[in-house]
Amino acid sequence: MDKYLRAYAEPEAALCAEFEALRGTGLDAVLAVPIYAERDADVAALLDSVEAACGASHRLLVILVINSRSDSPPEIETRNAALLDFLTARHGPLQGQPPLWLSKECSFGRLLLVVRTAATRPLPADQGVGLARKVGADAALALIRCGSVRRPFIHFTDADAVLPTDYFERIAKSAEGPDIPAAWTYPFVHVSSDPAEAERAMAYECRIRSYVHGLSRAGSPYAFHSVGSTMAIAADAYAAVRGVPKRTAAEDFYLLNKVAKVGCVARLTGAPIVLQGRVSTRVPFGTGMSLQALAKTGLAAARVYDPGAFALLGQVIEAMERLAQRRGRTLSQALGDDNASLRLLDSLAITEAIDRAAARAGSTADRLHHMHIAFDGFRSLKLVNALRARGYPDITLAELARRLDLGAGGGDPSTLSRALAADGG
């Protein structure tokens, strides 16, 4: 942890550790949230849910990273400035100096604003939300390390989220046993006050759930959702993987993909985090852009992953288990030399990576672990995408409901999403 903070953390982490007003505050938990031109009402709803989740005996630190990029248009800066005024009126007076501002004691604990806008120092155009999450998480890590925050977990969410009332306690209970996960993901659901947009959000949910459902049935240890607003990471695991990737999108996918190699990613149960199913262009792909596309094409164009695309994935994982037991020396032998998919696996460099990992010394469990590091979530995604282009194109929601026999109302998005979630998706 010290090495990460010294060599890889963003400058705001050191500023937080040195912030006199944060020393000895006895805060229980910390939540980091990137804020990019968000509405006052959404941020207020998030903070209200934080208050409801903290209970009478807990004090929390919420870190809001209010940011813009070097290429952000003027209206983004205007909206960020308006939000700062709103937060100052709600939680002021604030103390500190750019880029850090700390609220007085409030109903849930303390609010820390990290301002990375044109007024201070905007984020580079090519880093965006990944860097914003990293700034917040690095600040959280520094405050955990210096003892200002007691629980060694970094919670992540977004401004469009409403947290369940037991949000913080759920991880505290999960971490009571001897085998503490490296990360956790919360259940989630998208909602909207617009019925048409709500249905599109459910169709998008079906798509991402169909992917995790396929991974789960294939036996992949990467069968978890990579949704940045629904994850929490143990502080030591976060430091071990060198923090959030500085990407304009999919930073949550790549972060959890790395974390899963150093420990278990646990999927929590219980009440979901409620997310706004809203059109957005904040990042180049993901929920907002998918909903924008569905608004143009219509719900009939919604597609999900074909379960058949995960069949080879399952065969590879079964072959890895045989290799770990020394039942064969190469993936080709473990799969069967006549397996028609070997050429595809070779073209994606999957065969070579698994063979190198299988040749390692150690126990059966060690060899299997290293093979799963080689055949990780990213390579699994590459394989599924290659299969989609080679005979397993995306299918309709109704077809998925029929193929999986989930009794999901003929492909009604809400019903199908709930059925997938209950069945591992």
Secondary structure in CASP SS format (residue, H / E / C, confidence):
PFRMAT SS
TARGET T0000
AUTHOR 0000-0000-0000
METHOD secondary structure of the structure
MODEL  1
M C 1.00
D H 1.00
K H 1.00
Y H 1.00
L H 1.00
R H 1.00
A H 1.00
Y C 1.00
A C 1.00
E C 1.00
P H 1.00
E H 1.00
A H 1.00
A H 1.00
L H 1.00
C H 1.00
A H 1.00
E H 1.00
F C 1.00
E H 1.00
A H 1.00
L H 1.00
R C 1.00
G C 1.00
T C 1.00
G C 1.00
L E 1.00
D C 1.00
A E 1.00
V E 1.00
L E 1.00
A E 1.00
V E 1.00
P E 1.00
I E 1.00
Y C 1.00
A C 1.00
E C 1.00
R C 1.00
D H 1.00
A H 1.00
D H 1.00
V H 1.00
A H 1.00
A H 1.00
L H 1.00
L H 1.00
D H 1.00
S H 1.00
V H 1.00
E H 1.00
A H 1.00
A H 1.00
C H 1.00
G C 1.00
A C 1.00
S C 1.00
H C 1.00
R C 1.00
L E 1.00
L E 1.00
V E 1.00
I E 1.00
L E 1.00
V E 1.00
I E 1.00
N E 1.00
S C 1.00
R E 1.00
S C 1.00
D C 1.00
S C 1.00
P C 1.00
P H 1.00
E H 1.00
I H 1.00
E H 1.00
T H 1.00
R H 1.00
N H 1.00
A H 1.00
A H 1.00
L H 1.00
L H 1.00
D H 1.00
F H 1.00
L H 1.00
T H 1.00
A H 1.00
R H 1.00
H H 1.00
G C 1.00
P C 1.00
L C 1.00
Q E 1.00
G E 1.00
Q E 1.00
P C 1.00
P C 1.00
L E 1.00
W E 1.00
L E 1.00
S C 1.00
K C 1.00
E C 1.00
C C 1.00
S C 1.00
F C 1.00
G E 1.00
R E 1.00
L E 1.00
L E 1.00
L E 1.00
V E 1.00
V E 1.00
R E 1.00
T C 1.00
A C 1.00
A C 1.00
T C 1.00
R C 1.00
P C 1.00
L E 1.00
P C 1.00
A C 1.00
D C 1.00
Q C 1.00
G H 1.00
V H 1.00
G H 1.00
L H 1.00
A H 1.00
R H 1.00
K H 1.00
V H 1.00
G H 1.00
A H 1.00
D H 1.00
A H 1.00
A H 1.00
L H 1.00
A H 1.00
L H 1.00
I H 1.00
R H 1.00
C C 1.00
G C 1.00
S C 1.00
V E 1.00
R C 1.00
R C 1.00
P C 1.00
F E 1.00
I E 1.00
H E 1.00
F E 1.00
T C 1.00
D C 1.00
A C 1.00
D C 1.00
A E 1.00
V E 1.00
L C 1.00
P C 1.00
T C 1.00
D C 1.00
Y H 1.00
F H 1.00
E H 1.00
R H 1.00
I H 1.00
A H 1.00
K H 1.00
S H 1.00
A C 1.00
E C 1.00
G C 1.00
P C 1.00
D C 1.00
I C 1.00
P C 1.00
A C 1.00
A E 1.00
W E 1.00
T E 1.00
Y C 1.00
P C 1.00
F E 1.00
V E 1.00
H E 1.00
V E 1.00
S C 1.00
S C 1.00
D C 1.00
P H 1.00
A H 1.00
E H 1.00
A H 1.00
E H 1.00
R H 1.00
A H 1.00
M H 1.00
A H 1.00
Y H 1.00
E H 1.00
C H 1.00
R H 1.00
I H 1.00
R H 1.00
S H 1.00
Y H 1.00
V H 1.00
H H 1.00
G H 1.00
L H 1.00
S H 1.00
R H 1.00
A H 1.00
G C 1.00
S C 1.00
P C 1.00
Y C 1.00
A C 1.00
F C 1.00
H C 1.00
S C 1.00
V C 1.00
G H 1.00
S H 1.00
T H 1.00
M E 1.00
A E 1.00
I E 1.00
A E 1.00
A H 1.00
D H 1.00
A H 1.00
Y H 1.00
A H 1.00
A H 1.00
V C 1.00
R C 1.00
G C 1.00
V C 1.00
P C 1.00
K C 1.00
R C 1.00
T C 1.00
A C 1.00
A C 1.00
E H 1.00
D H 1.00
F H 1.00
Y H 1.00
L H 1.00
L H 1.00
N H 1.00
K H 1.00
V H 1.00
A C 1.00
K C 1.00
V C 1.00
G C 1.00
C C 1.00
V E 1.00
A E 1.00
R E 1.00
L C 1.00
T C 1.00
G C 1.00
A C 1.00
P C 1.00
I E 1.00
V E 1.00
L E 1.00
Q E 1.00
G C 1.00
R C 1.00
V C 1.00
S C 1.00
T C 1.00
R C 1.00
V C 1.00
P C 1.00
F C 1.00
G C 1.00
T H 1.00
G H 1.00
M H 1.00
S H 1.00
L H 1.00
Q H 1.00
A H 1.00
L H 1.00
A H 1.00
K H 1.00
T H 1.00
G C 1.00
L H 1.00
A H 1.00
A H 1.00
A C 1.00
R C 1.00
V E 1.00
Y C 1.00
D C 1.00
P H 1.00
G H 1.00
A H 1.00
F H 1.00
A H 1.00
L H 1.00
L H 1.00
G H 1.00
Q H 1.00
V H 1.00
I H 1.00
E H 1.00
A H 1.00
M H 1.00
E H 1.00
R H 1.00
L H 1.00
A H 1.00
Q C 1.00
R C 1.00
R C 1.00
G C 1.00
R C 1.00
T C 1.00
L H 1.00
S H 1.00
Q H 1.00
A H 1.00
L H 1.00
G C 1.00
D C 1.00
D C 1.00
N C 1.00
A C 1.00
S C 1.00
L H 1.00
R H 1.00
L H 1.00
L H 1.00
D H 1.00
S H 1.00
L C 1.00
A C 1.00
I H 1.00
T H 1.00
E H 1.00
A H 1.00
I H 1.00
D H 1.00
R H 1.00
A H 1.00
A H 1.00
A C 1.00
R C 1.00
A C 1.00
G C 1.00
S C 1.00
T H 1.00
A H 1.00
D H 1.00
R H 1.00
L H 1.00
H H 1.00
H H 1.00
M H 1.00
H H 1.00
I H 1.00
A H 1.00
F C 1.00
D C 1.00
G H 1.00
F H 1.00
R H 1.00
S H 1.00
L H 1.00
K H 1.00
L H 1.00
V H 1.00
N H 1.00
A H 1.00
L H 1.00
R H 1.00
A C 1.00
R C 1.00
G C 1.00
Y C 1.00
P C 1.00
D C 1.00
I E 1.00
T C 1.00
L H 1.00
A H 1.00
E H 1.00
L H 1.00
A H 1.00
R H 1.00
R H 1.00
L H 1.00
D C 1.00
L C 1.00
G C 1.00
A C 1.00
G H 1.00
G H 1.00
G H 1.00
D C 1.00
P H 1.00
S H 1.00
T H 1.00
L H 1.00
S H 1.00
R H 1.00
A H 1.00
L H 1.00
A H 1.00
A H 1.00
D C 1.00
G C 1.00
G C 1.00
END
